[in-house]
Amino acid sequence: MTLLIDIASNVLFFSFCAIIVLGTIGNILNILTFLSKKFRTKPCIFYMIFSYFLDSCFLNLLIITYMTVQYSGYNILQTNRSICKIYSYFSICLPLMGTTCLLLSTFDRCLSTSKSVSWRRLSSMSFAKRLFIITMLFLSISCIFCLIVYDHYDGMCTTIPGPGTIVLVIYGTMFLSLIPHTGILICGVITCIHIRQSRNRINIISAQNHALRIIQKMDRQLFILIFVQGLLEIILGVQRDIAMPYSFFTNSIEKSVERQQIEYLVMQLSTILYTIKFSVSFYINYACSSMFRKIFQQSMKLLMKRCFHFDRRN
């Protein structure tokens, strides 16, 4: 069983190295692509850009801290209460904000494809910015209780057994899983219905109307970009939603050494799958959307021209 733990640790180490490199590069390329003229005017892309930024922040915070704690010989989380509380706060707040940005993006797609003019008017940058600020403020304030729940316990930076742990599990289940995942599914189904209805209207109005067909194509491509990522978020998030509550609620139960080692392996694998969802969005976008590939290539060519032009001027 000692060999099992060694294998799990090595797999986690090399997986984290790959995830932080590929994830950071991918999120930067996502942001550069979505800042292009064709994308950046869309409110849903505004949410996605912040989602990728928050994903990068979470990846670097989680993995760099983990590497430092595991391989430097100095566990700052176990020796400094303030660092323990701040790290715990951001390790919950950042993925919560990122997931919420994805939910807001799917909500905007639902609004922008609606038949109702009044609903479509809400799909605007001014409304998106106000909604984003209000939502992020609410989430950052609601996570403050993590500063109280997390503390040093038995020489570890963890939650103190009691009501606080139960509140944390309920909060995480609601805001990290149940609400965003349900919202993404509902908005996805409604948006799909709206796009089908829009396609039928366009076919009836004019088969030759080029402008309407361009809008239809853009809606379809954005639907693919956002909701494929939403489905990945749900699939990789659900397994974590099962593993974490189990770990919290069985933490005080006496377990055999064999059971502890098996649960350790399962939790490490769960952690790898959970962090993957913060790092693969660019590669999913590139594989699924022809429009994304085209604009990404154009953005890279433009960036290279600007870099070489700047070098020549110097």
N, C-alpha and C positions, 0 to 999 in steps of 0.2 A: 504493500500500500504506500510505502514511502516513495517508490518509483512512480506511482500514480500522481502524487503531489508534485514531484519534480517535473514530470511531463506536463502537468497543468500549468506550472509556473513558467516553463520554457515556452509553451504555446502562447500563453498570455503575453509574455515579453515580446516575442517576435510579432505577434498579431498587433500589439499596441504600436510597435515601431512602424509597421506597414500602414496602420490606420491613420496615425498622426501625420505621416508624410503624404500619403495619397489623399487623405481627407482635407488637409490644409491647402494643398495644391488645387484640388477639385473645387473647394468652396471659393477660392480666389478666382479661378477661371469662371465659375458660375456668376460671380459678381461682375466681373469684367464683361461677360457676354450680356447679362441683363441690363447693364448700363448703356447698351447701344441705343441708338435713336428709336429703333423699331420697337424695343421692349420697354424702355424706361418710363414711357408715358402711361403705361397700364398700372392701375392701382394694385392689382394682384401681384405684379412684379415688384412693386414697392415693398409689399409684405415679404415676398420671397427673398429679396436682397438682405433684409434684416434677419430673416430666418437663417440664411447661410452665414452671416456674420456671427450670430449667436452660437450656431453650431461649431464654428471654428474656435470661438472663445471657450466653449465647454470642452471641446476635444483637447485643447492645449492645457486647460486647467486640470482636467481629470488625469490625463496621461502623464504630463510632466510631473505633477504631484505624486502620482503613483510610482513613477520611475525613481524619483528622489527618495521617497520613503522606503522603497524596497531595496534599492541598490547603493545608496549612499552611506548606509550605516547610521543615519541620523533621522529619526522619525519626528519631524517637527509637529505633526498633528498630535502626537502623544505627549509632547513636552510643553506646548504652548496652547493654552485654552482659547485665546483670541483667534489664533490661526485656525484652530479646530472648528470654531463656530462660524468664522467667515467662509472657510472652505465648504462647510456643510450647507451654508446658505446659498452660495453660488452654484453648488453642484445640483441643487434642486431648482433654483430660480432660473438659471440659464436654459436648461432643456425645456422647462415649462414655458418660457417666453418663446423659444424657437418653435415648439409644437403649436402654440397659440397663433403665431404668425402664419403657419401653414393652414390652420383652421380659418383665419381671416382671409387668406388668399382664396380658399375654396368658397367661402361666403361671398367674396366679391365676384367670382365667376358666376355664382348663382344669381346675383343681382344683375350683372351686365348682360346676361342672356335671357332675362325675363321678358315676357310680352308687355308687362306694365311699364309705361313711360316713367311713372313716379319712382318705381323700384330701380330702373336703369339709371336714373339721375343720381342715385346714391353711389353708383360706381364712378366716383370721381376722386382725384388726388386730394382735394381739400377735405372731403369726408374721411378718406383713408388715413390721412395724417392725424385728424382729431381722434378717430377711433383707435388708432395705434397708440397714441399718447395716453389716452384714458385707460386702455387695456393694460399697457405695460406698467403704469403707475399702480393700478389695482393689484397686479400680480406681484410686483416688487414689495408692496406693503403687506400683502397677505402672507408672504413667505417669511416675514419677520419672526414669527413664532419659532422658526427653525433655530434661531439664535438662542432660544431658551431650551428647546428640546434636546439639542445636541450639547454634549459636554464630555468630560473625561469620566469614564466608568470602567472599573477594573483595568486601568492602565491603557484604555483604548478610547479613541474619539468616536463615540457612538451615541445612540439615543439612550436616555435614562429610562429603565423599565417603569411603566405606569401609564397613566392616561395620555401623557404626551406622545408616546409611541403609537398609541391607537389613533390619536388625532392625525399624526403624520401619515400613517398608512391610509386613512380615509381621505385625507387631503390629496395625497399623491394619486390614489386610485381615481378620485373624482376629476382633478384638474390636469393630470398627466395622461390619463387613459380614457375614462368613461366619457367625459364631456367632449374633448377634442376628437376622439375616434368616432363617436356617434355623430358629431357634427360634420366631420369630413364625409362619412358615408351618406348622410342625408343630403348634404349639399351636392355631393357627386351624383346621386340619383336624380335630383331635381335639375341640375345643370345638364345632364344627359338628355332628359326629357325636353328641356328648353332648346337644346341644339337640334334635336330631331324635329321639333315643331318649326324652328327657324328654317331648317333645310327644306321642309315641305312648303313653307310660305314662299321662299325664294324661288323654288321650282315652279310654283304656280304663277308668281308675279312676272318673272322674266328669266328664261333660261340663258339669256345673253347678257345679263347685267353683271359686268365684270367687277364693279366695286362691291356689290353685295356678296359675290363669291369670294372675294379677298377677305372680307369680314368673317364669312363663314369658315374659311380655312384657318384664319387666325384663332377663332374661337375653338376650333377643333384641336389645333396644335397646343394651345394653352391648356385645354382640358386634359390632353395626354400628359403634358409636363407636370401639371400640378397633382392630378389625381393618381397617377402612377406612383409618385412620391408619397402621396397620402396613404395608398395601400401598403407600401413598404413600411411606412411609419407604424401602421396598425399591426402588421404581421410581426415586426421585430419588437414592437413595444409590448404586445400581449404576453409574450413569454417572460419578459421582465416583470410585468404586473403580477404574474403568478409566483415567480421566484422570490421577489423581494418581500411580500407579505408573509410568505412561508418562513423566510429567514427571520423576520422580526418577531413573529408570534411563537416560534420554536426556539428562540435564542436562550431562554431560561430553562429549557427542558434538558435533563441529563441525557446525553447520547453516548453511544459506544464510539470507540476510536474509529472503527471501520465506517460507521455512519457519518461521522464528522468529515472524514476524508472524501467520501463519495459526494457529500453535499458541497464540500469545498470545490471539487472538480466541476460539479453542475453549475455552481455560482460563477466560476471563472468563465465557463463557456457562455453562460447567460450574459455576463458582462461584455464579452467579445461581440456577441450578436447585437447587444444594445448599442454599443459604440459604433458599430458598422453603419447604423442608420444615419449617423451624423457625418459620414464620410463618403458615401457612394452616390449622392444626388447628382453630381456632375456627370458621372459615368452612365447613370440611368437616363438622364436627360439626353445625353449624346447618342445613346443607343436607340431611344424611343422616338425622337422628334427630328424629322428632316429639316424643319425650320430652325431648330436650335443649332444643328450642325452647320447649316449654311451661315447663320449670323455669327456663330463662334469663329468660323474660319475667316469671315470678313473682319471681325474685331481683332483677331490676331494679326492679320495682314496690315490693318491700319495701325496697330500698336507697333509693329516692327518698322513700318515706314517712319513713324514719328520718332522712334528711338534712333534709327540710322540718320534721319534728317537732323536730329539734335546733335549727334556725334559729329556730323560734317560741319555744322555751324561752329562747334567748339574747335 
